[in-house]
Amino acid sequence: MLAVDGAELGVSEGNGFCTAAGSPRAGSMPNMSNLEKEPLELVCPPDATRSLTVQVLTPREVPLGGPRAMNVRRTLPQRGRTTIGAWCFADHYGPDDVGTTGGMVVPPHPHTGLQTVSWLFEGEIEHRDSTGSHEVVRPGEVNLMTAGSGISHSEVSTPETTQLHGVQLWVALPDGSRNVLPFFEHAETTPVTIDDATVRVFAGSLPGVGHDPDHGSSVAVFSPLVGAQVELPAGGEAWIDLDPAFEHGVLVDRGPVRVTIAALDDEADDDTGGADPLTVAGHGATLEWSQLGYLPVGHEGVRLTAADAPVRVLLIGGEPFGEEIVMWWNFIGRNHDEVAEFRRQWQADVIGRDNPDGRFGTVGGYDGAALPAPELPTVRLKPRH
């Protein structure tokens, strides 16, 4: 076993776990950026394990560094679950008192081979990137940045922000799309009522919701997936239709919430119920605040039930991502040499100022220096086949 930010990642052929190289240490990865001084390189094979029931994943606390800095709660990647569809990274943070922590100030830094998705519950974040985009994201809106072949960007909480609270997500780009030219999108979402729930789709589509041009997400995705916020009042209940080709995750921001999926044809039931989807029999689990519930493929819906407190969850999902990726710092590649070359170009072109118009470009309007890349791990990783 090797530790990543205090959490062990199993090293085993075909087990769906990330393989890590480097030295264990406390990490740092705020919204959009991995600021770890010694980030581990992770080789993440396609997840081979499949749970027949609701698998409950507990996050690990990751300090962002410094005596005043906030912590984040990281649920992806972790031991036993590296991706959910193409979603490969999830940090849940706040509510953070900006007056205590100083808020978010992330200098220009690079990305490759992924999309970043910013979703807020409270506060505002100002985004600038090397394509010339400049946008402020607020609750109910989504910022989606497609890094593709390479991009750099900065993010800073606005002076008006007193509480910062949200989720940072990454989506791995499939091999055929990972070298697209970088671009940025900002979109507002429209609430939809499903039973007692209020649903906002911010990426991809939900059956019966996401294909509605007035309610689905307008931002670009490169693999079949969904990202949505679901809110329930105290005592509320909703049946949310799902694409059975997708695996899903339910991340709890406000809870607890009872999650129930129907038993498949060859499975025994854990719960009892009738034909009404809101009383569906199947497998159930109660998810507490900050936990993530993994739902395997094959299910056409999920029942969410609030107890005596309101519920807010993020629902993410997609077709299982069938490609192996290498994650290090803010880069996603397919092998060690590729990631090493990304780092070399960032250090030479941006930090060394050799080519401001190179792969990662220049972030205009940010008052400060770009973020140097950490040293690469001393252990070279070879992808597993």
C-alpha positions in Angstrom: 0.0 0.0 0.0 1.0 3.6 -0.7 -0.6 6.6 1.0 -2.1 9.5 -0.9 -3.0 12.3 1.4 -3.3 9.8 4.2 -5.6 7.4 2.3 -4.3 4.1 1.1 -4.6 3.1 -2.5 -4.5 -0.6 -3.3 -1.9 -1.8 -5.8 -3.4 -4.8 -7.5 -3.9 -5.9 -11.1 -7.4 -5.3 -12.3 -8.8 -4.1 -9.0 -9.9 -0.7 -10.2 -7.7 1.0 -7.7 -5.2 3.8 -8.6 -1.6 2.9 -8.4 0.5 5.6 -6.8 4.2 6.6 -6.9 5.9 9.0 -4.6 6.2 9.7 -0.9 3.2 10.0 1.4 2.4 13.5 2.7 -0.4 15.8 3.5 -1.8 17.2 0.3 -3.4 20.4 -1.0 -6.0 20.7 -3.7 -8.5 23.5 -3.7 -11.1 24.3 -6.2 -9.8 23.8 -9.8 -6.1 23.3 -8.9 -3.9 20.7 -7.2 -1.5 22.8 -5.1 0.3 19.8 -3.6 4.1 20.4 -3.3 4.8 16.6 -3.8 1.7 15.2 -5.7 1.7 11.5 -6.3 1.3 10.2 -9.8 -1.7 8.0 -10.1 -2.2 5.3 -12.8 -5.9 4.7 -12.8 -7.1 1.6 -14.7 -10.7 1.2 -15.7 -12.7 0.3 -12.6 -13.3 -3.5 -12.7 -15.1 -3.9 -9.5 -18.9 -3.5 -9.5 -21.0 -3.4 -6.3 -24.5 -4.9 -6.4 -25.7 -2.7 -3.6 -25.3 1.0 -2.7 -21.6 1.4 -1.9 -20.9 4.1 0.7 -17.7 6.0 0.2 -16.3 8.2 3.0 -14.2 11.2 2.1 -10.8 12.0 3.5 -9.9 15.5 4.8 -7.3 17.2 2.8 -5.8 20.4 4.3 -5.1 23.1 1.7 -2.0 24.3 3.5 -1.2 27.2 5.9 -2.6 27.9 9.4 -5.7 29.8 8.1 -6.5 27.6 5.1 -9.7 25.6 4.7 -9.9 21.9 4.3 -11.6 20.0 1.5 -13.3 16.6 1.6 -12.1 14.4 -1.2 -14.3 11.5 -2.4 -12.7 10.8 -5.8 -10.3 9.3 -6.5 -10.0 6.9 -3.5 -9.3 3.3 -2.7 -11.8 1.2 -4.5 -13.4 3.8 -6.7 -11.3 6.0 -9.0 -14.0 7.1 -11.5 -17.7 7.3 -11.8 -18.3 7.5 -15.5 -15.7 10.0 -16.7 -15.9 11.9 -13.4 -12.4 11.4 -11.9 -12.0 14.0 -9.2 -14.4 15.4 -6.5 -13.5 17.9 -3.8 -16.3 19.1 -1.5 -15.5 22.2 0.5 -17.1 24.7 3.0 -19.0 26.4 4.3 -15.7 28.3 4.6 -15.5 31.6 6.5 -13.5 33.7 4.1 -12.8 36.2 6.9 -10.9 33.5 8.7 -9.2 31.6 5.8 -8.7 34.5 3.3 -10.8 32.8 0.7 -9.6 31.3 -2.5 -6.6 32.7 -4.3 -5.2 30.3 -6.9 -2.6 31.7 -9.3 -2.4 30.7 -13.0 -1.8 26.9 -13.3 -2.1 24.4 -16.1 -4.4 21.5 -17.1 -4.5 18.9 -19.8 -6.8 16.1 -20.8 -9.7 17.0 -18.7 -12.7 19.3 -18.0 -13.0 21.3 -14.8 -16.6 21.8 -13.4 -17.2 24.5 -10.7 -20.5 24.3 -8.8 -21.2 26.6 -5.9 -23.7 26.6 -3.0 -22.5 29.9 -1.5 -20.1 32.6 -2.6 -18.6 33.7 -5.9 -15.4 32.8 -7.8 -13.7 34.8 -10.5 -12.3 32.8 -13.4 -9.6 33.9 -15.9 -7.9 31.7 -18.5 -5.5 31.7 -21.4 -8.3 31.6 -24.0 -9.2 35.1 -22.8 -12.3 34.1 -20.8 -13.2 36.1 -17.7 -16.3 35.0 -15.8 -17.7 35.0 -12.3 -19.6 31.9 -11.2 -22.4 32.0 -8.6 -24.8 29.5 -7.1 -27.1 28.0 -9.8 -24.5 28.6 -12.5 -21.8 26.4 -13.8 -18.3 27.1 -15.1 -17.0 24.4 -17.3 -13.5 24.6 -18.7 -12.3 22.1 -21.3 -8.5 21.9 -21.0 -8.0 19.6 -24.0 -4.5 19.9 -25.3 -3.6 22.5 -22.7 -4.9 25.6 -20.9 -4.0 27.7 -17.9 -6.3 29.6 -15.6 -6.6 31.4 -12.3 -9.4 31.6 -9.7 -10.1 34.0 -6.9 -13.1 34.4 -4.6 -14.6 37.8 -5.0 -14.4 40.6 -2.4 -18.2 40.3 -1.9 -17.8 36.6 -0.8 -18.1 36.0 2.9 -18.9 32.2 2.8 -17.4 29.9 0.2 -19.1 26.5 -0.2 -19.2 24.2 -3.2 -17.8 21.3 -5.2 -15.0 21.0 -7.6 -15.2 18.2 -10.2 -13.0 17.0 -13.0 -14.1 15.0 -16.0 -11.5 12.9 -17.9 -11.6 13.4 -21.6 -11.6 10.2 -23.7 -8.6 9.5 -25.9 -10.3 10.7 -29.1 -11.1 14.1 -27.6 -8.4 14.8 -25.1 -6.4 17.0 -27.6 -9.2 19.3 -28.6 -8.4 23.0 -28.5 -9.2 24.5 -25.1 -12.3 26.5 -24.5 -14.5 27.8 -21.6 -18.2 27.9 -21.1 -20.5 29.5 -18.5 -24.2 28.6 -18.2 -27.1 29.2 -15.9 -29.3 26.3 -14.9 -33.1 26.1 -14.7 -34.8 24.3 -11.7 -37.1 21.4 -12.5 -39.6 19.9 -10.1 -39.6 16.1 -9.8 -42.0 14.8 -7.1 -40.8 16.7 -4.0 -37.4 17.5 -5.4 -35.9 20.6 -7.1 -33.4 19.4 -9.7 -30.8 21.5 -11.6 -28.9 19.7 -14.4 -25.5 21.4 -14.8 -23.7 18.9 -17.1 -25.0 16.2 -19.5 -28.6 15.0 -19.2 -31.0 13.1 -17.0 -33.8 11.0 -18.6 -36.7 13.3 -19.2 -34.9 16.4 -18.1 -31.5 16.8 -19.8 -32.8 16.6 -23.3 -35.3 19.4 -22.7 -33.6 22.5 -24.2 -35.2 24.7 -21.5 -34.0 22.6 -18.6 -31.0 20.5 -19.7 -27.4 21.6 -19.5 -26.0 23.5 -22.5 -22.3 22.9 -21.8 -20.3 20.5 -23.9 -19.4 17.0 -22.8 -17.3 14.4 -24.6 -18.8 11.2 -23.1 -22.3 10.2 -22.0 -22.6 11.6 -18.4 -24.8 13.6 -16.0 -24.2 16.2 -13.3 -27.1 17.5 -11.3 -28.1 19.1 -8.0 -31.1 17.6 -6.2 -32.8 19.3 -3.2 -35.5 17.9 -1.0 -37.5 19.6 1.8 -37.6 17.9 5.2 -39.7 14.7 4.9 -39.6 15.0 1.1 -39.2 12.1 -1.3 -38.5 11.8 -5.1 -37.9 9.1 -7.7 -35.2 10.3 -10.1 -35.0 8.4 -13.4 -31.6 7.2 -14.4 -29.9 5.9 -17.5 -29.3 2.2 -16.8 -26.1 2.3 -18.9 -24.6 4.8 -16.4 -23.0 4.2 -13.0 -23.9 7.0 -10.6 -22.7 8.7 -7.4 -24.8 10.6 -4.9 -22.7 13.1 -2.9 -24.4 14.6 0.2 -23.9 18.3 0.9 -26.9 18.5 3.3 -28.4 15.4 4.8 -28.8 12.6 5.8 -30.6 11.1 2.9 -32.0 7.6 2.3 -31.0 6.2 -1.1 -32.8 3.2 -2.5 -32.3 1.4 -5.8 -34.4 -1.4 -7.2 -33.0 -5.0 -7.0 -32.0 -6.3 -10.4 -33.6 -9.5 -11.7 -31.1 -11.8 -10.2 -30.7 -10.0 -6.9 -32.4 -10.3 -3.5 -34.1 -7.3 -1.9 -32.8 -5.5 1.2 -35.9 -3.3 1.4 -39.6 -3.9 0.9 -42.1 -1.9 -1.1 -44.8 -1.9 -3.7 -45.0 -1.1 -7.5 -44.9 2.7 -7.0 -41.4 3.9 -7.6 -41.6 6.0 -4.4 -42.0 2.7 -2.5 -39.6 0.7 -4.7 -38.1 -2.5 -3.2 -34.4 -3.0 -3.5 -31.2 -2.0 -1.9 -31.0 0.9 0.4 -28.4 2.9 2.4 -28.5 6.1 4.5 -25.9 8.6 3.5 -24.6 11.1 6.0 -23.2 14.5 5.2 -20.2 14.5 2.9 -20.5 10.8 2.1 -20.8 9.5 -1.5 -23.1 6.6 -2.4 -22.0 4.6 -5.5 -24.8 3.1 -7.6 -23.8 0.4 -10.1 -24.9 0.2 -13.7 -28.3 -1.4 -14.6 -30.6 0.8 -12.6 -33.4 2.9 -14.2 -33.9 5.1 -11.2 -33.1 6.0 -7.6 -35.4 7.0 -4.7 -34.1 9.8 -2.5 -35.8 10.3 0.9 -35.2 13.1 3.4 -35.8 12.6 7.1 -36.5 15.5 9.4 -34.0 17.9 7.8 -33.7 19.3 4.2 -31.4 17.4 1.8 -29.1 18.7 -0.9 -27.1 16.2 -3.0 -25.1 16.1 -6.2 -25.9 13.3 -8.6 -23.0 12.5 -11.0 -22.8 9.6 -13.4 -21.9 8.3 -16.8 -21.0 5.3 -18.8 -18.1 3.4 -17.2 -14.9 5.0 -18.4 -13.0 2.3 -20.2 -9.6 3.9 -20.5 -6.6 4.0 -18.3 -5.4 7.4 -17.3 -2.3 8.8 -15.5 -3.1 11.7 -13.1 -0.4 13.9 -11.7 -0.7 17.5 -10.3 -3.1 19.2 -12.7 -2.4 17.0 -15.7 -4.2 13.9 -17.1 -2.3 11.9 -19.6 -1.9 8.3 -20.7 1.7 7.6 -19.6 4.5 8.9 -17.5 6.5 10.4 -20.4 3.5 12.4 -21.6 2.9 13.9 -18.2 6.6 14.6 -17.8 6.6 16.5 -21.1 3.5 18.6 -20.0 5.5 19.6 -16.9 8.6 20.4 -18.9 6.6 22.7 -21.3 4.9 24.5 -18.4 8.1 25.1 -16.6 9.9 26.3 -19.7 7.2 28.2 -21.5 5.3 29.8 -18.6 7.5 29.8 -15.5 10.7 30.3 -17.6 8.8 32.7 -19.9 10.3 31.1 -23.0 7.1 30.9 -24.9 4.0 32.8 -23.6 2.0 31.6 -26.7 2.9 27.9 -26.2 0.7 25.0 -25.2 -0.6 26.7 -22.0 -0.8 30.3 -23.2 -1.0 33.2 -20.8 -3.7 34.3 -18.3 -4.4 38.0 -18.8 -5.6 40.2 -16.0 -4.2 38.2 -13.1 -1.9 40.3 -10.8 0.8 37.8 -9.8 3.1 35.1 -10.9 2.0 31.7 -12.3 2.3 28.6 -10.1 5.5 26.5 -10.6 5.0 22.7 -11.0 6.3 20.4 -8.2 9.0 17.9 -8.9 8.0 14.7 -10.6 7.9 11.5 -8.5 11.2 9.7 -8.2 9.5 6.3 -9.0 8.5 5.9 -12.6 5.2 4.3 -13.2 4.4 2.0 -16.1 0.7 1.6 -17.0 -0.9 -1.7 -16.2 -2.6 -3.7 -19.0 
